[in-house]
Amino acid sequence: MGTEITLEVGGLTLDWCKNSRGLDHGMLFQAKDRKRIHSDQVNYDYFRENDEDPGPMEMAFCRPLKEVVPRIELLGFTLDQVRREYANCAESWREECQAMADEEEESVPDVMTFAEFCAFATAYPLETLDDTFISSFDARSEAQIRGRFGDMTVTRRLPYFSLSDANAYSARSYFAGLIGFLHPYSLLRMLAQNTYNLNTDVVWQYGPLVEAGWASESEFTHGARRNQTFLVATEGSSDTHILKHAISLLRRQLPPDVEHPSAI
């Protein structure tokens, strides 16, 4: 069956890959964010019965969303960028719908504005979305999976709505499908607009993948990559001290011995 690795926020899957590392998300985290996290892919009964430590399989990067937001903004994922990305997706979807409408004589859906989309995506805190697994495929089960997002007059106005429930098994996973046409970091930035989400954890758990032999632990490193760093040239040491002090005030979550702004 293989092993999956996901990037999640508050239990909502934003990106996933099977049997390989997939996209590198290490730039979202710092060294202190590497820790053990409970995993649904770990058979804890086996470890208890054999008196073994599941620690290596639990290894992950974990950081509160409120501390991830400054990092993704430095990577270019500001609200303005999210707005532009949404506009491009909406326009592409309109064009696809228009082409199908011309062939089948159907109407083109009225796609949500960006403001409407943000309001839709941030209407509920992530922790309130039901993640109960539903395996049935009858009408009642489908309604339960859609949950709070069952109003088709609303959801059909989302770009790529017809593709949104392909892998849904719960209300939370259905919601992920509805908004998942955007880049994972765009979703993080937008979901942060709901202040209740700010304390939820962003988790990239690599332990199960590494222990299953699909990747090596060396593939999972923290910090900005070289092409994501900034060079700030100063005229003298005084300017350097002033900038370092300013960074320490603006980014209190940084370790006191940080020497490079790229560590933000």
C-alpha positions in Angstrom: 0.0 0.0 0.0 2.9 2.4 0.6 3.4 5.2 3.0 2.0 8.8 2.8 3.6 12.0 3.8 1.4 15.1 4.3 1.6 18.8 5.1 -1.3 19.6 7.4 -2.7 22.5 9.4 -5.2 21.7 12.1 -5.6 18.2 10.7 -6.5 19.6 7.2 -4.3 18.1 4.5 -2.8 20.7 2.2 -0.3 18.6 0.3 0.6 14.9 0.2 2.8 12.4 -1.5 3.1 8.6 -1.5 6.4 6.6 -1.3 8.6 9.7 -1.8 9.3 13.0 0.0 7.3 15.1 -2.5 7.5 18.9 -2.2 10.2 20.2 0.2 8.5 22.1 3.1 11.5 22.3 5.4 11.8 26.1 4.8 8.7 26.6 6.9 10.4 25.3 10.0 13.3 25.9 12.5 15.4 23.4 14.3 13.3 23.7 17.4 10.2 22.6 15.4 11.6 19.0 15.0 9.7 16.9 17.4 7.7 13.7 18.0 4.0 13.8 17.0 1.3 11.1 17.3 0.8 9.5 13.9 -2.2 7.6 12.5 0.3 5.6 10.4 1.9 4.0 13.5 0.6 0.7 15.0 1.0 1.7 18.6 -0.3 -1.7 19.8 2.7 -3.4 18.1 5.1 -1.1 19.9 3.5 -1.7 23.3 3.4 -5.4 22.9 7.0 -5.5 21.9 8.1 -2.9 24.4 9.6 -0.8 21.6 9.9 3.0 21.2 7.8 4.4 18.3 9.8 7.6 18.4 11.6 7.4 15.0 8.2 6.9 13.3 6.7 9.9 15.1 9.3 12.4 14.0 7.9 15.5 12.4 8.3 19.3 12.0 5.6 21.1 13.9 5.0 24.8 14.2 2.0 27.0 15.1 0.4 28.7 12.0 0.9 32.2 13.5 4.7 31.6 13.4 4.6 30.1 9.9 2.8 33.1 8.3 5.8 35.5 8.4 7.9 32.8 6.8 5.5 32.2 3.9 5.1 35.9 3.4 8.9 36.2 2.9 8.5 33.4 0.4 6.1 35.6 -1.6 2.8 34.2 -0.4 1.1 37.5 0.7 -2.6 38.1 0.6 -2.1 40.1 -2.7 -0.4 37.1 -4.2 -3.1 34.7 -3.0 -5.7 37.1 -4.6 -3.8 37.0 -8.0 -3.5 33.2 -7.8 -7.2 32.9 -7.1 -8.1 35.2 -10.0 -6.0 33.1 -12.4 -7.7 29.9 -11.2 -11.1 31.4 -11.5 -10.4 32.6 -15.0 -9.1 29.2 -16.1 -12.2 27.6 -14.6 -14.5 30.0 -16.4 -12.8 29.2 -19.7 -13.1 25.5 -19.2 -16.8 25.9 -18.2 -17.4 28.1 -21.2 -15.9 25.5 -23.6 -18.1 22.8 -22.1 -21.2 25.1 -22.1 -20.7 25.8 -25.8 -20.7 22.1 -26.5 -23.5 21.0 -24.2 -25.6 24.3 -24.2 -25.2 24.6 -20.4 -24.8 27.9 -18.5 -21.5 29.0 -17.1 -21.4 29.1 -13.2 -21.0 32.4 -11.5 -17.6 32.0 -9.8 -17.1 33.5 -6.4 -15.2 36.7 -6.0 -12.0 36.5 -4.0 -13.7 38.3 -1.0 -16.5 35.7 -1.1 -14.0 32.9 -1.3 -12.0 34.1 1.7 -15.2 34.4 3.7 -16.2 30.9 2.7 -12.8 29.4 3.5 -12.5 31.1 6.9 -16.1 30.8 8.1 -15.3 28.0 10.5 -12.2 27.2 12.7 -10.4 24.1 11.3 -10.7 22.3 14.7 -14.6 22.4 14.4 -14.7 20.5 11.1 -15.7 16.9 11.6 -13.0 14.4 10.5 -15.0 11.2 11.3 -14.2 8.6 8.6 -17.2 7.7 6.5 -16.9 4.6 4.3 -20.4 4.3 2.9 -21.4 5.8 -0.5 -25.2 6.2 -0.1 -27.0 9.6 -0.2 -27.0 9.9 3.6 -23.2 9.3 3.8 -22.6 11.9 1.0 -24.6 14.5 2.9 -22.7 13.7 6.1 -19.4 14.1 4.2 -20.4 17.5 2.8 -21.5 18.6 6.3 -21.6 22.3 6.7 -20.7 22.7 3.1 -23.7 20.9 1.7 -25.4 24.0 0.1 -24.7 23.4 -3.6 -25.9 26.8 -4.6 -22.8 28.1 -2.7 -20.1 25.4 -3.4 -20.9 25.1 -7.1 -19.6 28.7 -7.5 -16.1 27.5 -6.4 -13.5 27.0 -9.1 -13.1 23.3 -10.0 -16.1 22.4 -7.7 -16.9 19.3 -9.8 -13.5 17.7 -8.9 -13.7 18.5 -5.1 -15.2 15.4 -3.7 -13.0 12.8 -5.5 -11.1 11.6 -2.3 -13.4 13.0 0.4 -14.1 10.7 3.4 -15.1 13.3 6.0 -16.4 16.8 6.2 -12.8 18.1 6.8 -11.4 16.3 3.8 -14.3 17.5 1.7 -13.5 21.1 2.7 -9.8 20.4 1.7 -11.0 19.3 -1.7 -13.1 22.4 -2.1 -10.3 24.9 -1.5 -7.4 22.7 -2.6 -6.9 24.2 -6.1 -4.6 26.9 -4.5 -1.0 26.4 -3.6 -0.6 24.9 0.0 1.2 28.1 1.2 -1.6 30.3 -0.3 -4.0 28.2 1.7 -2.0 28.7 4.9 -1.9 32.4 4.4 -5.6 32.6 3.8 -6.7 30.3 6.6 -4.7 32.5 9.0 -7.3 35.2 8.4 -9.5 33.3 10.9 -7.8 34.1 14.1 -9.0 30.9 15.7 -6.7 29.0 13.3 -3.5 30.8 14.4 -2.7 28.5 17.2 -3.3 25.4 15.2 -0.2 23.4 14.2 1.3 23.1 10.8 2.7 19.6 10.7 5.1 17.9 8.2 5.5 14.4 9.5 8.3 12.4 7.9 8.9 9.6 10.4 6.7 7.0 8.8 8.1 7.6 5.4 11.8 7.4 6.6 11.2 4.3 8.7 9.4 2.6 5.8 12.6 3.2 3.7 11.0 5.5 1.1 13.3 8.5 2.1 16.3 9.3 4.2 16.2 11.6 7.2 18.8 13.8 5.5 16.1 14.9 3.1 14.2 16.6 5.8 16.1 19.8 6.9 14.8 23.0 8.3 15.4 26.6 7.3 15.4 28.7 4.2 17.1 27.3 1.1 19.8 29.3 -0.6 17.6 30.7 -3.3 15.1 31.9 -0.6 17.6 33.9 1.5 18.2 37.7 1.5 21.5 39.5 1.6 21.5 42.7 3.5 24.7 44.8 3.1 25.4 47.4 5.8 28.0 50.2 5.8 29.3 49.4 9.2 28.9 47.2 12.4 26.6 49.7 14.0 24.0 49.2 11.2 24.4 45.5 11.7 23.7 45.7 15.4 20.6 47.9 14.8 19.2 45.6 12.2 19.7 42.5 14.4 18.0 44.3 17.3 15.1 45.3 15.0 14.7 41.7 13.9 14.8 40.5 17.5 11.9 42.9 18.3 9.8 42.1 15.3 10.5 38.3 15.4 10.7 37.4 19.1 10.2 33.7 18.3 13.8 33.6 16.9 16.6 32.1 18.9 18.8 34.8 20.5 21.9 33.6 18.7 20.4 34.0 15.1 23.0 35.6 12.9 21.1 35.6 9.6 17.7 37.0 8.7 17.2 33.9 6.4 16.5 32.0 9.6 13.2 33.9 10.0 
